[in-house]
Amino acid sequence: MAYSMTGFGRGEIICDTRRYTVEIKSVNSRFCDINVRMPRVLSFADSRVRKRITDGLVRGKVDVYINYEDTDNSTADVVLNTGLAKAYYDAVGKIADMIGSDNNLTPSNLSSYPDVLTTRQKNLDEDAMGDELISCVDAAIEGMKQMRLTEGNNLAKDIIEKVAQLEKIRDEIAEKAPEVVADYRARLSQRVDELLDGDKRAFYDENRLAAEVALFADKCAIDEELKRLLSHFSQARSILGGEGAVGKKMDFLVQEINREVNTIGSKANCIDITNRVLQMKNLVEEIREQIQNLV
């Protein structure tokens, strides 16, 4: 079961007069990078929120938006900073005198100046509010995970199809590989016949030809690489169908697949095999790009 790192989740709960809304969005990232925006009144729960998201989502660049409303007016006081208000009023009066105008500053305008009026919460039950907020976060995480699962399963299905294509090309290479040595022997024998015509051919040691062919066969042997590719393909299917995080496992496995394909390409002394290696490299690169979005 594969999870994508891209997704969205939303949670909303109402507890008495309190309403909590949490929205979570995530995109690709090597680690779990969390950015939380929440009202100051809930800042005491920041560490709990971050831990919950890290445990629930594992990886991704995660943006969290938290809104909070309380319709109970008795839970907050409005505080007037009288000293600051008077200072603002006096300063505006000086400006009015300087330009020869009346001071028309109204109480309404004065109250809109920064920090003249502030709110202060009364006796908050932080434990209860923290639990309520976490319940809302859990709902958002669950929605996110469902979307991630759908996206991840689609990615995994596509990757498995590409693995099947790789396996088909690998089988074609395995079928073609024995012909490489036979073709080389035929070409080498023909070249010897062209150079040593007539009586000279009788003095040529056939063992030298056999030794040259054996040396070539050893250099271009790709049996081990082909066997390891079969093992890697099987592991890829197992990883993508398993539980937990699969992105890093698949990233390592794709590196191994790419290494075997490159080795086959360097050993192959055959244009048909080289062309198939290029096809495999293109598929491997496509898989590498896709697994960057897996948790």
Helices and strands as residue ranges (DSSP letters): E 7-15, E 18-27, E 32-37, G 40-45, H 46-57, E 60-70, G 73-75, E 76-80, H 82-99, H 107-111, E 117-121, H 126-195, G 198-203, H 206-219, H 223-240, H 247-267, H 271-291
